[in-house]
Amino acid sequence: MIENFRGIDGLVLCVIKGKIDLERWISEIDMLDHSVLNYDDILQSVNNLLKGNLIVKQMNKFVLTAQSEQILKGGWRMSALDWQLSVRQKIVSYKFDNAVQTDFFFSREEYDTAYKEYFNKMSKKFR
């Protein structure tokens, strides 16, 4: 079934670069959007991006495709907030095939550990 990407997928695309690092993703999403995405939203978004060929997994890294680089374009001339909102607006006009199978997975425990690491860093920062 062909589906449109969600705005949340665009937010996740903004922070997916290089090494697979849940704690960094959680941190950067909070920095950009002042929110923390839950386990299901992050996992679904990463898999949607893979299904739509906006990112490609190579070893333990995600590589952006030419199409995703077009969606991400323009960040250097905008504030972080405006850039992520622009990406979220652009991505919803793109489609992906939900029937495509992906093998990317992380456990809820891995998410919880990454969230706790982020929470602890932020708690120390604001003491």
N, CA, C and O atoms as a GROMACS GRO file, in nm:
protein
  508
    1MET      N    1   0.084  -0.117   0.000
    1MET     CA    2   0.000   0.000   0.000
    1MET      C    3   0.090   0.125   0.000
    1MET      O    4   0.182   0.136   0.080
    2ILE      N    5   0.062   0.215  -0.089
    2ILE     CA    6   0.139   0.340  -0.098
    2ILE      C    7   0.081   0.440   0.003
    2ILE      O    8  -0.040   0.462   0.009
    3GLU      N    9   0.168   0.500   0.081
    3GLU     CA   10   0.126   0.595   0.183
    3GLU      C   11   0.212   0.721   0.176
    3GLU      O   12   0.326   0.718   0.128
    4ASN      N   13   0.157   0.831   0.224
    4ASN     CA   14   0.234   0.954   0.238
    4ASN      C   15   0.313   0.949   0.368
    4ASN      O   16   0.268   0.891   0.467
    5PHE      N   17   0.430   1.011   0.365
    5PHE     CA   18   0.506   1.025   0.489
    5PHE      C   19   0.430   1.116   0.584
    5PHE      O   20   0.347   1.197   0.542
    6ARG      N   21   0.458   1.102   0.712
    6ARG     CA   22   0.399   1.187   0.816
    6ARG      C   23   0.500   1.298   0.848
    6ARG      O   24   0.619   1.285   0.821
    7GLY      N   25   0.451   1.406   0.905
    7GLY     CA   26   0.540   1.514   0.947
    7GLY      C   27   0.646   1.467   1.045
    7GLY      O   28   0.760   1.514   1.042
    8ILE      N   29   0.609   1.373   1.132
    8ILE     CA   30   0.705   1.318   1.228
    8ILE      C   31   0.821   1.251   1.155
    8ILE      O   32   0.935   1.256   1.202
    9ASP      N   33   0.793   1.189   1.040
    9ASP     CA   34   0.900   1.126   0.962
    9ASP      C   35   1.003   1.231   0.920
    9ASP      O   36   1.123   1.205   0.917
   10GLY      N   37   0.954   1.350   0.887
   10GLY     CA   38   1.045   1.459   0.849
   10GLY      C   39   1.131   1.504   0.966
   10GLY      O   40   1.250   1.532   0.949
   11LEU      N   41   1.072   1.510   1.084
   11LEU     CA   42   1.148   1.546   1.203
   11LEU      C   43   1.258   1.443   1.228
   11LEU      O   44   1.372   1.480   1.259
   12VAL      N   45   1.225   1.315   1.216
   12VAL     CA   46   1.326   1.211   1.235
   12VAL      C   47   1.432   1.219   1.126
   12VAL      O   48   1.550   1.198   1.153
   13LEU      N   49   1.392   1.248   1.003
   13LEU     CA   50   1.490   1.263   0.894
   13LEU      C   51   1.590   1.375   0.926
   13LEU      O   52   1.708   1.364   0.891
   14CYS      N   53   1.545   1.479   0.991
   14CYS     CA   54   1.634   1.590   1.027
   14CYS      C   55   1.750   1.545   1.117
   14CYS      O   56   1.858   1.604   1.112
   15VAL      N   57   1.728   1.443   1.198
   15VAL     CA   58   1.830   1.403   1.295
   15VAL      C   59   1.902   1.274   1.258
   15VAL      O   60   2.002   1.238   1.322
   16ILE      N   61   1.854   1.203   1.156
   16ILE     CA   62   1.918   1.077   1.114
   16ILE      C   63   2.036   1.114   1.025
   16ILE      O   64   2.018   1.160   0.912
   17LYS      N   65   2.150   1.094   1.075
   17LYS     CA   66   2.270   1.117   0.993
   17LYS      C   67   2.382   1.037   1.055
   17LYS      O   68   2.410   1.047   1.175
   18GLY      N   69   2.445   0.959   0.974
   18GLY     CA   70   2.559   0.884   1.024
   18GLY      C   71   2.521   0.771   1.116
   18GLY      O   72   2.429   0.694   1.089
   19LYS      N   73   2.593   0.762   1.226
   19LYS     CA   74   2.583   0.651   1.321
   19LYS      C   75   2.442   0.636   1.378
   19LYS      O   76   2.373   0.734   1.404
   20ILE      N   77   2.402   0.513   1.398
   20ILE     CA   78   2.274   0.484   1.462
   20ILE      C   79   2.292   0.506   1.612
   20ILE      O   80   2.363   0.430   1.679
   21ASP      N   81   2.227   0.611   1.664
   21ASP     CA   82   2.249   0.653   1.802
   21ASP      C   83   2.118   0.709   1.858
   21ASP      O   84   2.087   0.826   1.840
   22LEU      N   85   2.042   0.625   1.926
   22LEU     CA   86   1.912   0.665   1.978
   22LEU      C   87   1.919   0.785   2.072
   22LEU      O   88   1.836   0.875   2.064
   23GLU      N   89   2.016   0.786   2.160
   23GLU     CA   90   2.026   0.897   2.256
   23GLU      C   91   2.047   1.029   2.182
   23GLU      O   92   1.988   1.131   2.219
   24ARG      N   93   2.130   1.029   2.080
   24ARG     CA   94   2.153   1.151   2.002
   24ARG      C   95   2.026   1.192   1.928
   24ARG      O   96   1.993   1.310   1.922
   25TRP      N   97   1.954   1.094   1.872
   25TRP     CA   98   1.829   1.126   1.803
   25TRP      C   99   1.729   1.190   1.898
   25TRP      O  100   1.668   1.292   1.865
   26ILE      N  101   1.713   1.132   2.016
   26ILE     CA  102   1.620   1.186   2.115
   26ILE      C  103   1.661   1.330   2.151
   26ILE      O  104   1.577   1.419   2.158
   27SER      N  105   1.789   1.350   2.175
   27SER     CA  106   1.842   1.481   2.212
   27SER      C  107   1.819   1.584   2.102
   27SER      O  108   1.772   1.695   2.128
   28GLU      N  109   1.851   1.548   1.978
   28GLU     CA  110   1.838   1.644   1.868
   28GLU      C  111   1.693   1.674   1.835
   28GLU      O  112   1.660   1.787   1.797
   29ILE      N  113   1.605   1.575   1.848
   29ILE     CA  114   1.462   1.600   1.826
   29ILE      C  115   1.412   1.698   1.932
   29ILE      O  116   1.335   1.789   1.900
   30ASP      N  117   1.453   1.680   2.056
   30ASP     CA  118   1.413   1.772   2.162
   30ASP      C  119   1.468   1.912   2.134
   30ASP      O  120   1.398   2.011   2.157
   31MET      N  121   1.591   1.920   2.087
   31MET     CA  122   1.650   2.050   2.056
   31MET      C  123   1.571   2.120   1.944
   31MET      O  124   1.543   2.240   1.954
   32LEU      N  125   1.535   2.046   1.840
   32LEU     CA  126   1.465   2.105   1.725
   32LEU      C  127   1.319   2.136   1.754
   32LEU      O  128   1.270   2.243   1.719
   33ASP      N  129   1.251   2.043   1.819
   33ASP     CA  130   1.105   2.050   1.830
   33ASP      C  131   1.054   2.066   1.973
   33ASP      O  132   0.934   2.081   1.995
   34HIS      N  133   1.145   2.064   2.070
   34HIS     CA  134   1.107   2.071   2.212
   34HIS      C  135   1.006   1.962   2.247
   34HIS      O  136   0.907   1.984   2.317
   35SER      N  137   1.035   1.842   2.194
   35SER     CA  138   0.951   1.727   2.224
   35SER      C  139   1.038   1.602   2.227
   35SER      O  140   1.150   1.602   2.176
   36VAL      N  141   0.987   1.499   2.287
   36VAL     CA  142   1.055   1.370   2.289
   36VAL      C  143   0.960   1.269   2.226
   36VAL      O  144   0.852   1.244   2.279
   37LEU      N  145   1.001   1.213   2.114
   37LEU     CA  146   0.917   1.114   2.048
   37LEU      C  147   0.923   0.982   2.123
   37LEU      O  148   1.027   0.945   2.178
   38ASN      N  149   0.813   0.913   2.125
   38ASN     CA  150   0.810   0.785   2.194
   38ASN      C  151   0.872   0.674   2.109
   38ASN      O  152   0.903   0.694   1.991
   39TYR      N  153   0.888   0.560   2.169
   39TYR     CA  154   0.950   0.443   2.105
   39TYR      C  155   0.885   0.410   1.971
   39TYR      O  156   0.954   0.398   1.869
   40ASP      N  157   0.753   0.397   1.970
   40ASP     CA  158   0.681   0.357   1.849
   40ASP      C  159   0.697   0.457   1.736
   40ASP      O  160   0.716   0.418   1.621
   41ASP      N  161   0.691   0.587   1.768
   41ASP     CA  162   0.703   0.689   1.664
   41ASP      C  163   0.841   0.690   1.600
   41ASP      O  164   0.853   0.700   1.478
   42ILE      N  165   0.946   0.678   1.681
   42ILE     CA  166   1.081   0.677   1.624
   42ILE      C  167   1.102   0.552   1.540
   42ILE      O  168   1.153   0.562   1.428
   43LEU      N  169   1.065   0.437   1.591
   43LEU     CA  170   1.085   0.313   1.517
   43LEU      C  171   1.006   0.314   1.386
   43LEU      O  172   1.058   0.276   1.282
   44GLN      N  173   0.880   0.357   1.391
   44GLN     CA  174   0.798   0.362   1.270
   44GLN      C  175   0.856   0.461   1.170
   44GLN      O  176   0.860   0.432   1.050
   45SER      N  177   0.901   0.577   1.216
   45SER     CA  178   0.955   0.677   1.124
   45SER      C  179   1.082   0.629   1.056
   45SER      O  180   1.098   0.647   0.935
   46VAL      N  181   1.173   0.567   1.130
   46VAL     CA  182   1.295   0.515   1.070
   46VAL      C  183   1.260   0.411   0.963
   46VAL      O  184   1.317   0.412   0.854
   47ASN      N  185   1.168   0.323   0.994
   47ASN     CA  186   1.128   0.222   0.897
   47ASN      C  187   1.056   0.283   0.777
   47ASN      O  188   1.074   0.236   0.664
   48ASN      N  189   0.975   0.387   0.798
   48ASN     CA  190   0.912   0.456   0.686
   48ASN      C  191   1.018   0.519   0.596
   48ASN      O  192   1.008   0.510   0.473
   49LEU      N  193   1.119   0.581   0.656
   49LEU     CA  194   1.226   0.642   0.577
   49LEU      C  195   1.302   0.538   0.496
   49LEU      O  196   1.341   0.563   0.382
   50LEU      N  197   1.322   0.421   0.554
   50LEU     CA  198   1.387   0.311   0.481
   50LEU      C  199   1.298   0.262   0.367
   50LEU      O  200   1.347   0.240   0.256
   51LYS      N  201   1.169   0.245   0.393
   51LYS     CA  202   1.075   0.199   0.291
   51LYS      C  203   1.066   0.297   0.174
   51LYS      O  204   1.047   0.256   0.060
   52GLY      N  205   1.079   0.423   0.203
   52GLY     CA  206   1.071   0.527   0.100
   52GLY      C  207   1.204   0.558   0.035
   52GLY      O  208   1.214   0.648  -0.048
   53ASN      N  209   1.308   0.483   0.074
   53ASN     CA  210   1.442   0.501   0.020
   53ASN      C  211   1.495   0.644   0.042
   53ASN      O  212   1.566   0.698  -0.043
   54LEU      N  213   1.460   0.702   0.156
   54LEU     CA  214   1.516   0.833   0.192
   54LEU      C  215   1.644   0.816   0.271
   54LEU      O  216   1.727   0.907   0.276
   55ILE      N  217   1.660   0.700   0.334
   55ILE     CA  218   1.785   0.664   0.401
   55ILE      C  219   1.817   0.520   0.363
   55ILE      O  220   1.729   0.441   0.331
   56VAL      N  221   1.945   0.488   0.367
   56VAL     CA  222   1.992   0.353   0.336
   56VAL      C  223   2.083   0.311   0.450
   56VAL      O  224   2.172   0.386   0.491
   57LYS      N  225   2.062   0.190   0.499
   57LYS     CA  226   2.147   0.138   0.607
   57LYS      C  227   2.270   0.073   0.545
   57LYS      O  228   2.259  -0.017   0.462
   58GLN      N  229   2.386   0.119   0.589
   58GLN     CA  230   2.514   0.061   0.546
   58GLN      C  231   2.594   0.035   0.672
   58GLN      O  232   2.640   0.127   0.739
   59MET      N  233   2.612  -0.094   0.702
   59MET     CA  234   2.675  -0.138   0.826
   59MET      C  235   2.596  -0.081   0.943
   59MET      O  236   2.477  -0.107   0.953
   60ASN      N  237   2.658  -0.005   1.030
   60ASN     CA  238   2.587   0.051   1.145
   60ASN      C  239   2.562   0.200   1.127
   60ASN      O  240   2.565   0.277   1.224
   61LYS      N  241   2.537   0.241   1.002
   61LYS     CA  242   2.514   0.382   0.973
   61LYS      C  243   2.396   0.398   0.880
   61LYS      O  244   2.359   0.305   0.807
   62PHE      N  245   2.337   0.516   0.882
   62PHE     CA  246   2.236   0.553   0.784
   62PHE      C  247   2.296   0.658   0.692
   62PHE      O  248   2.358   0.754   0.738
   63VAL      N  249   2.278   0.638   0.563
   63VAL     CA  250   2.327   0.730   0.462
   63VAL      C  251   2.204   0.795   0.397
   63VAL      O  252   2.108   0.726   0.361
   64LEU      N  253   2.209   0.926   0.382
   64LEU     CA  254   2.100   0.997   0.316
   64LEU      C  255   2.106   0.973   0.166
   64LEU      O  256   2.215   0.964   0.109
   65THR      N  257   1.991   0.964   0.102
   65THR     CA  258   1.986   0.951  -0.043
   65THR      C  259   1.974   1.090  -0.105
   65THR      O  260   1.952   1.188  -0.035
   66ALA      N  261   1.988   1.096  -0.236
   66ALA     CA  262   1.977   1.224  -0.306
   66ALA      C  263   1.839   1.285  -0.283
   66ALA      O  264   1.826   1.407  -0.269
   67GLN      N  265   1.736   1.202  -0.280
   67GLN     CA  266   1.600   1.250  -0.259
   67GLN      C  267   1.586   1.312  -0.119
   67GLN      O  268   1.524   1.418  -0.105
   68SER      N  269   1.643   1.249  -0.017
   68SER     CA  270   1.632   1.305   0.117
   68SER      C  271   1.712   1.434   0.129
   68SER      O  272   1.673   1.526   0.202
   69GLU      N  273   1.824   1.442   0.059
   69GLU     CA  274   1.903   1.565   0.063
   69GLU      C  275   1.824   1.682   0.003
   69GLU      O  276   1.840   1.796   0.046
   70GLN      N  277   1.740   1.653  -0.097
   70GLN     CA  278   1.653   1.757  -0.152
   70GLN      C  279   1.550   1.804  -0.050
   70GLN      O  280   1.520   1.923  -0.040
   71ILE      N  281   1.496   1.709   0.025
   71ILE     CA  282   1.397   1.743   0.128
   71ILE      C  283   1.461   1.825   0.239
   71ILE      O  284   1.398   1.916   0.293
   72LEU      N  285   1.586   1.793   0.273
   72LEU     CA  286   1.656   1.861   0.383
   72LEU      C  287   1.717   1.995   0.342
   72LEU      O  288   1.762   2.071   0.428
   73LYS      N  289   1.719   2.023   0.215
   73LYS     CA  290   1.784   2.144   0.162
   73LYS      C  291   1.730   2.272   0.226
   73LYS      O  292   1.612   2.281   0.259
   74GLY      N  293   1.818   2.369   0.243
   74GLY     CA  294   1.778   2.501   0.287
   74GLY      C  295   1.803   2.532   0.434
   74GLY      O  296   1.778   2.644   0.478
   75GLY      N  297   1.852   2.436   0.509
   75GLY     CA  298   1.872   2.456   0.652
   75GLY      C  299   1.972   2.564   0.687
   75GLY      O  300   1.959   2.626   0.792
   76TRP      N  301   2.069   2.586   0.603
   76TRP     CA  302   2.175   2.684   0.633
   76TRP      C  303   2.123   2.826   0.635
   76TRP      O  304   2.186   2.914   0.694
   77ARG      N  305   2.009   2.852   0.570
   77ARG     CA  306   1.958   2.989   0.565
   77ARG      C  307   1.836   3.012   0.654
   77ARG      O  308   1.773   3.117   0.648
   78MET      N  309   1.803   2.911   0.737
   78MET     CA  310   1.685   2.921   0.823
   78MET      C  311   1.724   2.894   0.968
   78MET      O  312   1.830   2.839   0.996
   79SER      N  313   1.636   2.934   1.057
   79SER     CA  314   1.655   2.894   1.196
   79SER      C  315   1.628   2.744   1.205
   79SER      O  316   1.565   2.687   1.115
   80ALA      N  317   1.674   2.680   1.310
   80ALA     CA  318   1.652   2.536   1.328
   80ALA      C  319   1.502   2.505   1.328
   80ALA      O  320   1.460   2.405   1.269
   81LEU      N  321   1.423   2.588   1.392
   81LEU     CA  322   1.279   2.566   1.398
   81LEU      C  323   1.217   2.575   1.259
   81LEU      O  324   1.140   2.488   1.219
   82ASP      N  325   1.250   2.682   1.186
   82ASP     CA  326   1.195   2.698   1.052
   82ASP      C  327   1.237   2.585   0.959
   82ASP      O  328   1.159   2.538   0.877
   83TRP      N  329   1.363   2.541   0.973
   83TRP     CA  330   1.414   2.433   0.889
   83TRP      C  331   1.337   2.304   0.913
   83TRP      O  332   1.290   2.241   0.818
   84GLN      N  333   1.322   2.264   1.040
   84GLN     CA  334   1.253   2.138   1.066
   84GLN      C  335   1.107   2.146   1.027
   84GLN      O  336   1.050   2.047   0.982
   85LEU      N  337   1.044   2.262   1.042
   85LEU     CA  338   0.905   2.277   0.997
   85LEU      C  339   0.895   2.268   0.845
   85LEU      O  340   0.800   2.211   0.792
   86SER      N  341   0.994   2.323   0.776
   86SER     CA  342   0.999   2.314   0.630
   86SER      C  343   1.014   2.170   0.584
   86SER      O  344   0.946   2.125   0.492
   87VAL      N  345   1.103   2.097   0.649
   87VAL     CA  346   1.124   1.955   0.615
   87VAL      C  347   0.994   1.877   0.640
   87VAL      O  348   0.954   1.794   0.558
   88ARG      N  349   0.931   1.903   0.752
   88ARG     CA  350   0.806   1.832   0.785
   88ARG      C  351   0.697   1.863   0.683
   88ARG      O  352   0.616   1.776   0.649
   89GLN      N  353   0.695   1.986   0.634
   89GLN     CA  354   0.597   2.025   0.533
   89GLN      C  355   0.626   1.958   0.399
   89GLN      O  356   0.534   1.911   0.331
   90LYS      N  357   0.752   1.954   0.360
   90LYS     CA  358   0.790   1.895   0.231
   90LYS      C  359   0.767   1.745   0.227
   90LYS      O  360   0.717   1.693   0.127
   91ILE      N  361   0.801   1.675   0.334
   91ILE     CA  362   0.802   1.529   0.330
   91ILE      C  363   0.663   1.470   0.312
   91ILE      O  364   0.650   1.360   0.256
   92VAL      N  365   0.559   1.538   0.358
   92VAL     CA  366   0.425   1.481   0.348
   92VAL      C  367   0.376   1.468   0.204
   92VAL      O  368   0.277   1.398   0.178
   93SER      N  369   0.442   1.533   0.110
   93SER     CA  370   0.403   1.518  -0.031
   93SER      C  371   0.475   1.400  -0.097
   93SER      O  372   0.446   1.367  -0.212
   94TYR      N  373   0.567   1.336  -0.026
   94TYR     CA  374   0.638   1.219  -0.076
   94TYR      C  375   0.565   1.093  -0.029
   94TYR      O  376   0.498   1.094   0.074
   95LYS      N  377   0.581   0.987  -0.106
   95LYS     CA  378   0.512   0.861  -0.075
   95LYS      C  379   0.613   0.748  -0.058
   95LYS      O  380   0.725   0.754  -0.108
   96PHE      N  381   0.569   0.644   0.014
   96PHE     CA  382   0.650   0.523   0.028
   96PHE      C  383   0.558   0.403   0.020
   96PHE      O  384   0.438   0.414   0.042
   97ASP      N  385   0.616   0.289  -0.011
   97ASP     CA  386   0.541   0.165  -0.022
   97ASP      C  387   0.546   0.093   0.113
   97ASP      O  388   0.651   0.040   0.151
   98ASN      N  389   0.436   0.091   0.183
   98ASN     CA  390   0.432   0.031   0.316
   98ASN      C  391   0.447  -0.121   0.311
   98ASN      O  392   0.472  -0.184   0.414
   99ALA      N  393   0.432  -0.180   0.194
   99ALA     CA  394   0.447  -0.326   0.180
   99ALA      C  395   0.594  -0.368   0.178
   99ALA      O  396   0.625  -0.486   0.195
  100VAL      N  397   0.684  -0.274   0.156
  100VAL     CA  398   0.827  -0.305   0.155
  100VAL      C  399   0.868  -0.350   0.295
  100VAL      O  400   0.831  -0.288   0.394
  101GLN      N  401   0.944  -0.457   0.302
  101GLN     CA  402   0.990  -0.510   0.430
  101GLN      C  403   1.125  -0.448   0.467
  101GLN      O  404   1.214  -0.435   0.383
  102THR      N  405   1.139  -0.410   0.592
  102THR     CA  406   1.267  -0.360   0.643
  102THR      C  407   1.307  -0.446   0.761
  102THR      O  408   1.224  -0.512   0.824
  103ASP      N  409   1.436  -0.445   0.790
  103ASP     CA  410   1.482  -0.527   0.903
  103ASP      C  411   1.537  -0.443   1.018
  103ASP      O  412   1.599  -0.496   1.110
  104PHE      N  413   1.516  -0.310   1.012
  104PHE     CA  414   1.567  -0.226   1.119
  104PHE      C  415   1.479  -0.239   1.242
  104PHE      O  416   1.356  -0.231   1.234
  105PHE      N  417   1.542  -0.258   1.356
  105PHE     CA  418   1.469  -0.273   1.481
  105PHE      C  419   1.560  -0.233   1.596
  105PHE      O  420   1.681  -0.257   1.593
  106PHE      N  421   1.502  -0.174   1.696
  106PHE     CA  422   1.567  -0.158   1.826
  106PHE      C  423   1.460  -0.188   1.930
  106PHE      O  424   1.342  -0.164   1.907
  107SER      N  425   1.503  -0.241   2.043
  107SER     CA  426   1.407  -0.283   2.145
  107SER      C  427   1.360  -0.165   2.230
  107SER      O  428   1.422  -0.058   2.232
  108ARG      N  429   1.250  -0.187   2.297
  108ARG     CA  430   1.199  -0.085   2.390
  108ARG      C  431   1.301  -0.060   2.500
  108ARG      O  432   1.315   0.053   2.548
  109GLU      N  433   1.374  -0.164   2.541
  109GLU     CA  434   1.476  -0.148   2.644
  109GLU      C  435   1.589  -0.057   2.594
  109GLU      O  436   1.640   0.026   2.670
  110GLU      N  437   1.628  -0.072   2.468
  110GLU     CA  438   1.731   0.015   2.412
  110GLU      C  439   1.682   0.160   2.410
  110GLU      O  440   1.757   0.252   2.442
  111TYR      N  441   1.556   0.179   2.372
  111TYR     CA  442   1.499   0.313   2.373
  111TYR      C  443   1.497   0.369   2.515
  111TYR      O  444   1.538   0.483   2.538
  112ASP      N  445   1.449   0.288   2.611
  112ASP     CA  446   1.442   0.334   2.750
  112ASP      C  447   1.579   0.372   2.804
  112ASP      O  448   1.592   0.472   2.875
  113THR      N  449   1.681   0.293   2.771
  113THR     CA  450   1.818   0.324   2.814
  113THR      C  451   1.865   0.455   2.754
  113THR      O  452   1.922   0.539   2.823
  114ALA      N  453   1.841   0.473   2.624
  114ALA     CA  454   1.881   0.598   2.557
  114ALA      C  455   1.808   0.717   2.616
  114ALA      O  456   1.867   0.823   2.636
  115TYR      N  457   1.679   0.701   2.644
  115TYR     CA  458   1.601   0.810   2.702
  115TYR      C  459   1.654   0.844   2.841
  115TYR      O  460   1.667   0.962   2.874
  116LYS      N  461   1.685   0.744   2.921
  116LYS     CA  462   1.738   0.769   3.056
  116LYS      C  463   1.873   0.840   3.049
  116LYS      O  464   1.899   0.931   3.128
  117GLU      N  465   1.959   0.801   2.955
  117GLU     CA  466   2.087   0.869   2.938
  117GLU      C  467   2.065   1.016   2.905
  117GLU      O  468   2.129   1.104   2.962
  118TYR      N  469   1.974   1.042   2.813
  118TYR     CA  470   1.943   1.180   2.775
  118TYR      C  471   1.885   1.256   2.894
  118TYR      O  472   1.926   1.369   2.922
  119PHE      N  473   1.790   1.196   2.964
  119PHE     CA  474   1.727   1.260   3.078
  119PHE      C  475   1.830   1.293   3.185
  119PHE      O  476   1.828   1.402   3.243
  120ASN      N  477   1.921   1.200   3.213
  120ASN     CA  478   2.025   1.223   3.313
  120ASN      C  479   2.118   1.337   3.273
  120ASN      O  480   2.154   1.419   3.357
  121LYS      N  481   2.157   1.342   3.146
  121LYS     CA  482   2.243   1.452   3.099
  121LYS      C  483   2.173   1.586   3.114
  121LYS      O  484   2.233   1.684   3.158
  122MET      N  485   2.045   1.589   3.078
  122MET     CA  486   1.971   1.715   3.088
  122MET      C  487   1.948   1.755   3.235
  122MET      O  488   1.952   1.873   3.268
  123SER      N  489   1.924   1.657   3.320
  123SER     CA  490   1.905   1.686   3.462
  123SER      C  491   2.031   1.748   3.522
  123SER      O  492   2.023   1.844   3.599
  124LYS      N  493   2.147   1.692   3.488
  124LYS     CA  494   2.274   1.746   3.538
  124LYS      C  495   2.298   1.886   3.485
  124LYS      O  496   2.349   1.972   3.557
  125LYS      N  497   2.262   1.909   3.362
  125LYS     CA  498   2.283   2.038   3.298
  125LYS      C  499   2.202   2.149   3.366
  125LYS      O  500   2.248   2.263   3.376
  126PHE      N  501   2.083   2.115   3.411
  126PHE     CA  502   1.994   2.218   3.465
  126PHE      C  503   1.986   2.218   3.617
  126PHE      O  504   1.895   2.278   3.674
  127ARG      N  505   2.080   2.153   3.682
  127ARG     CA  506   2.084   2.158   3.830
  127ARG      C  507   2.145   2.285   3.877
  127ARG      O  508   2.156   2.307   3.998
   0.00000   0.00000   0.00000
